[in-house]
Structures are given as structure tokens and as C-alpha cells.
Amino acid sequence: MTRCASGFAMKTCADQRLPLRIRKAREEDVPGILRLDRALIRHDRRFDPTLDPRWSSRPAGRAFFRDRIRGADGAVWVAEVDGKLVGYLAGGCCEAEDYRRVPPMAEVDCMFVQKHYRGYGIGERLLRRFLACCARCGVGRVRVVACVGNSGAIAFYRRLGFEPYDLVLERELSAARRRARTPSTAKRAPQQRQRKPEGVE
Ligand SMILES: CC(C)(COP(=O)(O)OP(=O)(O)OC[C@H]1O[C@@H](n2cnc3c(N)ncnc32)[C@H](O)[C@@H]1OP(=O)(O)O)[C@@H](O)C(=O)NCCC(=O)NCCS
């Protein structure tokens, strides 16, 4: 691999030069975040065709990010390069199933880094900001749900200490397939019911 004068691999050098800023999202970032979220859904639909491609364009999508940004039960961070949003992470508190004995939990709702900017540590920095916020708030366990076919994201999370926990299996029933399906807002529904512990920024 090509190395720069300091001995780091080129990607690391590029990372150091990248005029990158990770910051909490503001309400005026919502349109940009929704654009990134639409790209995430396009990306994830390769693995999960049940995802609603219009979710981010619906009021529910806008309301979800606006509420997260307002800090109702979590937060959103954005990655900015030269003032342009190139990535985001939304996350918040979640409740564990009541049959489990676990400390307070939080969940990464969704995260995305534009293809051109991947591999420069942006995803890691977004995730570490979220984990640090969780730790300050007394969260003891963090989860993320990834499509089972999304091996890239799974490798990313595993590298940062996440381990597989549950495996969800589904099957379709032929009668249900014929019925018109209402657009799903289930993707983020569990988080919308969650309460934020005291002290979440
Ligand atoms: C997952 C994602 C957010 C990571 O962002 P990123 O800025 O590229 O992440 P980082 O640069 O911090 O980390 C990259 C590391 O993660 C792992 N990784 C990321 N994508 C990978 C892939 N496709 N295959 C294997 N490992 C991968 C590798 O360890 C990689 O390190 P390397 O480049 O030295 O091999 C980004 O790839 C992305 O937006 N993917 C599409 C959307 C998505 O899957 N979101 C998650 C939904 S749950």
C-alpha cells in the first residue's frame, strides 16, 4: 500500500487532511439528513426489499429526525466536509425486552456515509460520538439492527465491538402477499416510543 512521509497508509493521510467536522445536527440540517436517509434506504433495499423507499419523504420521516434533533429521546450527528453533509447517525434510548436483565439500552437507528467518503473513519467517529453520549447518560448496552445481507455494515459494527445477538427470521404468507400493504413506518417505530433517560443531550 502507498505510504506517505509520516509512514501512514494513504487513506490515513487523506483522513487527516479531510476538512471533516462531526457535530450535533440542527433543525435546518433535516433536508440534508433526509437526502442521506433516502440514499441509505436505496442502499439497504438491496438487502431488504420491504423497506419503504418513500419513508424519508413522508411526514413521519421528517418528524422522526426533527424529534431526534430536538432531543426528545436521542440525537443526530452529522459529518460535514467543506460545509457539505456527507454522513449522519441517528440514535437514542430504547427499552430492552422486559424478559432480559440488562442495563439501560440505546440503539443506533440509522447511519450512512456517502460512498465517496467511506473508509476514512467518518463512520467510526460518528459512532464513537454516539457511544460517548450514551456512556455519559448511563447507558450500559448499545444495539444496532442491520440487514443480514449487509456484510459491510456488519463488518464495520463488529470492528467496533458489536457482536451478533439475535437473528430474526421471517416468512411471507401467500394471502398476506396479495393484500395491499400500508407503507411501513415500523423501521423506526420502536425508537419513537422510547423515552430518553435524564441527561441525554
Ligand atoms: C457502514 C458505514 C456507515 C461505515 O462508514 P465509513 O465511514 O466507511 O466507516 P469507517 O471508515 O469508520 O470504517 C471503515 C471500516 O469498517 C469496515 N467496513 C466498512 N465497510 C465495509 C465493507 N463493505 N466490507 C468490509 N468491511 C467494511 C472495515 O473494517 C473498514 O475498515 P477498512 O476500510 O480499513 O477496511 C458506511 O460504509 C455506509 O454508509 N454504508 C452504507 C450504509 C449502511 O450500511 N449503513 C448501516 C446501516 S445499519
The ligand as an SDF file (V2000), in Angstrom:
LIG
                    3D

 48 50  0  0  0  0  0  0  0  0999 V2000
  -21.2300    1.3940    7.3990 C   0  0  0  0  0  0  0  0  0  0  0  0
  -20.7140    2.7970    7.1010 C   0  0  0  0  0  0  0  0  0  0  0  0
  -21.5650    3.8320    7.8280 C   0  0  0  0  0  0  0  0  0  0  0  0
  -19.2520    2.8980    7.6050 C   0  0  0  0  0  0  0  0  0  0  0  0
  -18.8130    4.2160    7.3650 O   0  0  0  0  0  0  0  0  0  0  0  0
  -17.2800    4.5100    7.0000 P   0  0  0  0  0  0  0  0  0  0  0  0
  -17.0630    5.9660    7.1350 O   0  0  0  0  0  0  0  0  0  0  0  0
  -16.9270    3.8810    5.7140 O   0  0  0  0  0  0  0  0  0  0  0  0
  -16.5610    3.7120    8.1880 O   0  0  0  0  0  0  0  0  0  0  0  0
  -15.0520    3.8310    8.6900 P   0  0  0  0  0  0  0  0  0  0  0  0
  -14.2140    4.4520    7.6320 O   0  0  0  0  0  0  0  0  0  0  0  0
  -15.0530    4.4270   10.0340 O   0  0  0  0  0  0  0  0  0  0  0  0
  -14.6900    2.3100    8.8780 O   0  0  0  0  0  0  0  0  0  0  0  0
  -14.4120    1.5280    7.7650 C   0  0  0  0  0  0  0  0  0  0  0  0
  -14.1590    0.1170    8.2830 C   0  0  0  0  0  0  0  0  0  0  0  0
  -15.3960   -0.5580    8.5100 O   0  0  0  0  0  0  0  0  0  0  0  0
  -15.3210   -1.8590    7.9310 C   0  0  0  0  0  0  0  0  0  0  0  0
  -16.1160   -1.8550    6.7050 N   0  0  0  0  0  0  0  0  0  0  0  0
  -16.8920   -0.8560    6.2270 C   0  0  0  0  0  0  0  0  0  0  0  0
  -17.4870   -1.2220    5.0750 N   0  0  0  0  0  0  0  0  0  0  0  0
  -17.0540   -2.4690    4.8190 C   0  0  0  0  0  0  0  0  0  0  0  0
  -17.3070   -3.4070    3.7700 C   0  0  0  0  0  0  0  0  0  0  0  0
  -18.1470   -3.1240    2.7520 N   0  0  0  0  0  0  0  0  0  0  0  0
  -16.7260   -4.6190    3.8370 N   0  0  0  0  0  0  0  0  0  0  0  0
  -15.8960   -4.9290    4.8400 C   0  0  0  0  0  0  0  0  0  0  0  0
  -15.5930   -4.0730    5.8580 N   0  0  0  0  0  0  0  0  0  0  0  0
  -16.1760   -2.8690    5.8490 C   0  0  0  0  0  0  0  0  0  0  0  0
  -13.8610   -2.0940    7.6080 C   0  0  0  0  0  0  0  0  0  0  0  0
  -13.2280   -2.5910    8.7740 O   0  0  0  0  0  0  0  0  0  0  0  0
  -13.3920   -0.6950    7.2890 C   0  0  0  0  0  0  0  0  0  0  0  0
  -12.0290   -0.5050    7.5320 O   0  0  0  0  0  0  0  0  0  0  0  0
  -11.0190   -0.5520    6.2820 P   0  0  0  0  0  0  0  0  0  0  0  0
  -11.5210    0.4660    5.2950 O   0  0  0  0  0  0  0  0  0  0  0  0
   -9.7080   -0.2100    6.8950 O   0  0  0  0  0  0  0  0  0  0  0  0
  -11.1240   -1.9490    5.7660 O   0  0  0  0  0  0  0  0  0  0  0  0
  -20.6930    3.0980    5.5770 C   0  0  0  0  0  0  0  0  0  0  0  0
  -19.9780    2.0590    4.9460 O   0  0  0  0  0  0  0  0  0  0  0  0
  -22.0670    3.1990    4.9530 C   0  0  0  0  0  0  0  0  0  0  0  0
  -22.6780    4.2620    4.9630 O   0  0  0  0  0  0  0  0  0  0  0  0
  -22.5480    2.1000    4.4080 N   0  0  0  0  0  0  0  0  0  0  0  0
  -23.8310    2.0960    3.6990 C   0  0  0  0  0  0  0  0  0  0  0  0
  -24.9950    2.3200    4.6350 C   0  0  0  0  0  0  0  0  0  0  0  0
  -25.0710    1.2900    5.7260 C   0  0  0  0  0  0  0  0  0  0  0  0
  -24.8390    0.0960    5.5130 O   0  0  0  0  0  0  0  0  0  0  0  0
  -25.4000    1.7910    6.9100 N   0  0  0  0  0  0  0  0  0  0  0  0
  -25.5740    0.9690    8.0790 C   0  0  0  0  0  0  0  0  0  0  0  0
  -26.9940    0.5290    8.1520 C   0  0  0  0  0  0  0  0  0  0  0  0
  -27.2350   -0.4960    9.6030 S   0  0  0  0  0  0  0  0  0  0  0  0
  1  2  1  0
  2  3  1  0
  2  4  1  0
  2 36  1  0
  4  5  1  0
  5  6  1  0
  6  7  2  0
  6  8  1  0
  6  9  1  0
  9 10  1  0
 10 11  2  0
 10 12  1  0
 10 13  1  0
 13 14  1  0
 14 15  1  0
 15 16  1  0
 15 30  1  0
 16 17  1  0
 17 18  1  0
 17 28  1  0
 18 19  1  0
 18 27  1  0
 19 20  2  0
 20 21  1  0
 21 22  1  0
 21 27  2  0
 22 23  1  0
 22 24  2  0
 24 25  1  0
 25 26  2  0
 26 27  1  0
 28 29  1  0
 28 30  1  0
 30 31  1  0
 31 32  1  0
 32 33  2  0
 32 34  1  0
 32 35  1  0
 36 37  1  0
 36 38  1  0
 38 39  2  0
 38 40  1  0
 40 41  1  0
 41 42  1  0
 42 43  1  0
 43 44  2  0
 43 45  1  0
 45 46  1  0
 46 47  1  0
 47 48  1  0
M  END
$$$$
